[in-house]
Amino acid sequence: MKKKIVIFLLAVFLVFALLVSALCFFAPKKNQNSRENTTEQPKTEDTAEQTEKEKREQYHFTNLEYIYYINSENETDFEEQAAEYVEKNYKNVQWINALSKYDDNVSSNAGTATFYLQLDDDDNSIILISYDKRKEIFSFAPYKKQIENIEDYGGMPQEKNTMQDDEEDYNEIGTEPINLGNPQITDQDNSLEAVANEKELSQELLKFLEKEGEERRNFYVASVENTGEKNYKAVLDFVTKRSDGKNITVTFEDGTYTFSLE
């Protein structure tokens, strides 16, 4: 009887020893995997940051001080945005040069300021930069015209003109103008939408543009002022600026639209 008890106790001890050994064997591996998983995410984030840095550093930026809304806090972000835009839309670019040309009402903290970048690609292409002063946002668009006396602004002569914005476009028959489409109004903070019927406004604005012989169709909302009840006054900036720097003022009063170039 005693012998059976001893054998039973030995068996229990061996089972317990095996369990302890198994726990000791597997526990370090679990901790190691945990440490590996903990460090994996920062490694991925570091790789993404490195990719953005490499993308930015493949271009050489010059004269960014001409874009005076760039500061020490947003310069890196601006360069990353510009590099991404150039990489997607242009080829054979090494230098991105800011021109000293700008259009801005410096006395106002609202509205849009515009600046220009020139690339060293085959066409010496120009990029138009629009800066929303209220939202502190930069946006980029191709500038399809030539800039007169561009050397005076620190730029290179443009041998090619990819599109004459001031001339009427014609279809392949050459007798009727192409439909340029309806006005497209970027209303980033929905300030215009809050007071206006944008579909109706677009239709009335199109009539005014056609009457003025103005072919540009893309606008930013620079400011909106509620003038009582359903009345309002709004200023629309052209995405591609006019040579005279004018924008469009819209006045809606008692169901009547009034447009003017100012």
SULCORCOR-V923193 format. One record per backbone hydrogen bond with DSSP energy under -0.5 kcal/mol. CO is the residue of the C=O (numbers start at 1). NH is the residue of the N-H. Records with the same first field share a line. If there is no record, write none. Layout:
# SULCORCOR-V923193
CO: NH / NH
This chain:
# SULCORCOR-V923193
1: 5
2: 6
3: 7
4: 8
5: 9
6: 10
7: 11
8: 12
9: 13
10: 14
11: 15
12: 16
13: 17
14: 18
15: 19
16: 20
17: 21
18: 22
19: 23
20: 24
21: 25
22: 26
23: 27
24: 28
26: 30
27: 31
28: 32
29: 33
30: 34
31: 35
32: 36
33: 37
34: 38
35: 39
36: 40
37: 41
38: 42
39: 43
40: 44
41: 45
42: 46
43: 47
44: 48
45: 49
46: 50
47: 51
48: 52
49: 53
50: 54
51: 55
52: 56
53: 57
54: 58
55: 58
56: 59
59: 61
60: 96
62: 98
63: 66
64: 67
66: 68
67: 70
71: 75
74: 78
75: 79
76: 80
77: 81
78: 82
79: 83
80: 84
81: 85
82: 86
83: 87
84: 88
85: 89
86: 90
94: 60
95: 120
96: 62
97: 118
101: 116
103: 114
104: 106
105: 108
111: 133 / 134
113: 131
114: 103
115: 129
116: 99
117: 127
118: 97
121: 124
125: 119
126: 143
127: 117 / 129
128: 130 / 141
129: 115
130: 132 / 139
131: 113 / 133
132: 136 / 137
137: 132
139: 130
141: 128
142: 144
143: 126
144: 163
146: 148
147: 150
149: 152
150: 153 / 155
151: 154
153: 100
157: 159
160: 162
163: 165
164: 167
169: 178
171: 174
176: 171
178: 180
183: 185
184: 186 / 219
185: 187
186: 188 / 221
187: 190
190: 194
192: 195 / 196
196: 198
197: 201
198: 202
199: 203
200: 204
201: 205
202: 206
203: 207
204: 208
205: 209
206: 210
207: 211
208: 212
209: 213 / 214
210: 213
213: 215
217: 184
218: 239
219: 186
220: 222 / 237
222: 111
223: 235
225: 227 / 233
228: 231
231: 227 / 228
232: 252
233: 225
234: 250
235: 222 / 223 / 237
236: 248
237: 220
239: 241
242: 245
246: 242
247: 262
248: 236 / 250
249: 260
250: 234
251: 253 / 258
252: 232
253: 256
256: 253
258: 251
260: 249 / 262
